[in-house]
Amino acid sequence: MITPQEIKDLIEAGLPGAQARVSGDGHHFEAVVRSAAFAGKSRIQQHQLVYAALGDRMREQIHALSLKTELPSYT
C-alpha cells in the first residue's frame, strides 16, 4: 500500500522545485501541489503534470486522488 509520504516524494521528484502536501488513508488521498511549472498552463495541464509524476501508480496503487494545484506566491 502506498503512503502519503511516498506520493509526496514522487510528485516532488517528478516536478523539480514543487512543494506537495499529501494526506490520506492508503486508498483515498488529497494533495495540494505548488509549482512554478504550472505557470501558463490550464488546470487540466497542471493536473496532467502531477499525474505524469505519479506514473503507473495512478492506475495501480492510487485509487482516488483529490488534487489542487497552485502557483507559488512571491510576496
Buried (B, 14 or more C-beta within 10 A) or exposed (E): EBEBEBBBEBBBEBBEEBBBEBEBEEEEBBBBBBBEBBEEBEEEEBBEBBBEBBEEBBEEBBEEBEBBBEBEEEE
